[in-house]
Amino acid sequence: MSTPVIAGLGAVAGALLEGLVILLLIGMLTETGAVRKNFQGIDIPVSMGLSFPVVVMMVFLIYDLLQWYDISYHLYILALMSVSFLGFIDDMLGRRDTLGFKGHFGALFRGRLTTGGLKALGGGLVALFTAFFVSEGWANIIINTLILALFTNMLNLLDLRPGRAVKGFIFFTVLIIIIAGGKMDYVLLAPLAGAVLWYFRYDLSARVMMGDAGSNVLGFALGYLAVTELPFNARIGILLFLIAMHIFTEKYSLTRIIENTSILRYIDNMGRRLE
């Protein structure tokens, strides 16, 4: 069976399984009080992005049963589960009195570990572990670790309005595919892409929040695609962009910039259906 067909089936399976998992998670999260106020002040279920690594793992199991599975996917699914778990801890236990890298690492240097600091340290360790096994030479290990860690947090920075993180995921995915000249492990990407596209409408209508448990997964997946599919010079360019974005967002509000820029505001509001 050809790669496009396998990827297509993987995307369909991801979407269908996401639909099932979402229905189960909405009830569970609501009943257990895992709700947070969104930007409108309405309590909605948070950490819905827990569904993403679960669905990816289920589709990979189907891949293996049909002998489409590659052993290298072990590392990918382990990393997705790990960063999602770290995000879930921050979603459930995190306080919002400390924000940004400066705030979390400043607290750490004063001997106080925040959930955001745990997420950053743990995410950095997952990034290093992953980069160690997909990179050749210490220069590539360092560069790839930074790309994985910063991309993971980049999607977290976007997840402040309904649909924004998913739109960012779609944009960066297309960008990476273009830079890679269309050469991509689409079989790897397909299950998550299918799950995200099914989830998208729930997020756009502000019925649920993916939380860090989901945005971490989307960001890490983008970083993984970048470090495994792109040449050295392209990865350097992406790393510089990610560093610049993190420096910028430490000083300025990304939401305010988007709201004050007509084209960005239009894209940001596109498809959003608030009740």
N, C-alpha and C positions, 0 to 999 in steps of 0.2 A: 504494500500500500504506500502511496506517495506521501511525502512530508506535508504538503498542503492539506491533503485529506485528513491525515492524522491530527494536524493542528486544528482544523475546522471542527472535527469531532470532539477534540479536547475542549475547545471553546464552548461548544453546545453543552457538553457534559458539565462544564464549570458553571454555566448559566443556570441549568436545571437544578443542579445540586445547591447552588446559592439560594435559589428560590425556596427550597425546602428548609435549608438551615436557617435562613432569615426568619421564617415563620416560627420556628422553634425558639430561636434566640429572643425575639421580641417579647414573647410571653415570659420566658425565664428572667430576662433582665428587668422587666417591669415588675414582676411578682417579687423579686428579691431586692427591689429598691435601687437597682443600678440605673438611676436616672439623673440627669443633670439639666440645668437650665440652659437653653440655647441662647443665641444672641437676641431673641425676642422675649426672653424671660419665661419661656414655656418649658416645662419638664418633659423630656423625651428620653428614651433609652440610649445609653451611651455604651461604647465599646462594641458596637455592632460589627466592627472590623475583625473581631475574633473569627468571623465566618471565613475570611479569606484564606488563612493557612489551612484551616480544616478542609475546605473545599479542594484546595490544591492537592493536599495529601490524598483525598479520596479519588481524585482524577488520576493521580500518579499510580494509585493502586490498580485502577482499571488499565492504565498503560502497561503495568507489569504483567497483568493477567493476559494481555493481548501481545506481550513480548515487544512493546514499543518503548520500554523504560530504559533510560541510560543511568548507570551507576552513579554518575556525577551529580544526579539530581538529589542524592542523599544530602549533600552539603547544603544545597539550596533550601530544601524543606526544613532542615534543622535550623538554619539561620532565620527563616521566616517565622517559625514557631517561637524561637527565642526572642526576637525583637517584638513580636506581638505580645508575648507574656510580659515583657518589661513595660510595654505601653499600657497593658491592662492594669498593672500595679499602679502606674501613675494616674490612670483614669480613676481608679477606685480609691486610692489613698492620698493622692496628691493634693496639696494646698496651693492656692494661687497667689500667696504672698511673696513668692520667689519665682521670678521669671527670667528666661534667657540664659545663655551660657554663662554670662558674667555673674548673674545672680546665683545660679546653682554651684558653679565652681568657687565663687566667693564664699558661699556658705560652707563648702567642703574644706576650704583652706582654714576656716575658723573652727573646724572640727564638727560640723553639722552636716550629715548626709540627708539631703532631700530626696524625694522620690524622683524628681527630675534629674538630680545628680546621679542617682542609681541607674536611671534610664540611659544617661549619657555615658557613664562608665561601662555599663553592661553592653550597650550598643557598640561602643568602641571596641570592646573585647570580642564581640561577635564579628565585627568588621575585620579585626586583625586576624582572627581565626580563619575566616573565610578567605581573606586575601592571601594568607600564607599558603593555602592549598591551590589557589588558582593563578598564582603569580610566579614569575621566574626572576630571581635576584631581589636584593633588599630594596633597591630603588623602586621597583614595581610594587613590592609589598607595601611600602610606605605610602606611595601614591594611591594605590587601590584601597588601602585601609581608610584613607582620608575621604576618598570619593564615596565609599560605602557608608561611612559614618555621617558625612555631611548631607548626602542625598536622603538618608533616612530622616534626618531632622528637617530637611527642606520641605518635605510633604507635610510634616507636622506644622510648619509655619504657615502653610496654605490652608490648613483645615480650620478656618475660623468662620466660614460662611457655607451654607448648603451648596454642595456640588463643586466647590472650588478645588478641593484636593483631587477629586476624580478628574476634573478638567486639566489640572496640572499633570496628573499621571498620563493622561492621553497625549497631551502636548509633548511631554518629554519622551514618551515612548516613540512617538512618530519622529521626533528629532533624532533620537539615537538610531533608529532604523535608517533614516536618511543619511546620517553621517557614516553609518556602517555600509552604505551602498546596497541596502536591502538584504545583506547577509546577516541572518539572525537565527537563533534557535527558536523558531516559532512554536515548536512542540512544547518547549519549556514555558514560553510566555502564555500560550493559549488558555490554560485553565484559569489563571488569575485574571486574564483579560475578560473572559466570559463571565466570571463571577462579579467583577467590578461593573461591567456593563449592565448586568441584571440588577445589581445593588443601586445603581446610579439614580434611578427614579425615586427610591426611598429617600435618598440623601437630598435630592433636589426639592422634594416636597417638605423637607425639614421634619420628617416623621421619626428619624433616628439620627444618631451621630456615630460615625465610625470610630471616633476617639483615637488616641495614640495607638491603641491595639490594632487599628486598621491603617492609619497613615504611616506608621513605622514599616508596615509590610509593603505598602506601595512604594515608599521611598527606597527601602532596601532592594526591592526587585529592580527598580530603575538603576540603582548603583551596580547591582550584579550584572545587568545587561551591559552597562557601560564598561565595566572592568574586564568582562569576558569577551566582548565583541568588538571593542574599539581599539585602534592603534594608539601608540604612545602619545603622539602629538595631540590627538583628539582628546585623550584623557587628561592631558595637561590643561587644555583649554577648558574642559568641563570643571576641573578642580579649581582653576582660577575663578571661574564664574560662581561656583558654590561658595568659595571663601568670600568673594565680594558681596554676595547676597546675604551671607550671615553677618558680615560687618555692617552692612546697610540696615538690616532689620534689628540690630542691636540698638540703633540710634533713631530709626524712623519706623512709623507704623505702615506696614505693607497694605493693610486694609484702607487706610486713609489715602495712600497713593493710588490705589485701584479706584476708589470712589471719586477721586479728583481728576482721573484720566478717562475721557469719554470712551475710547475704544476698549480699554480694560474693563471699565464699568459695564459696557454692553456685553462683553464676553462673560463677565462674572455673573450677570443677571440672566443670561440666556438659559431658557428652560426651567428656571426656578419657579416653583409653584407653592407659594406660602399660603397656608390655611388661616 
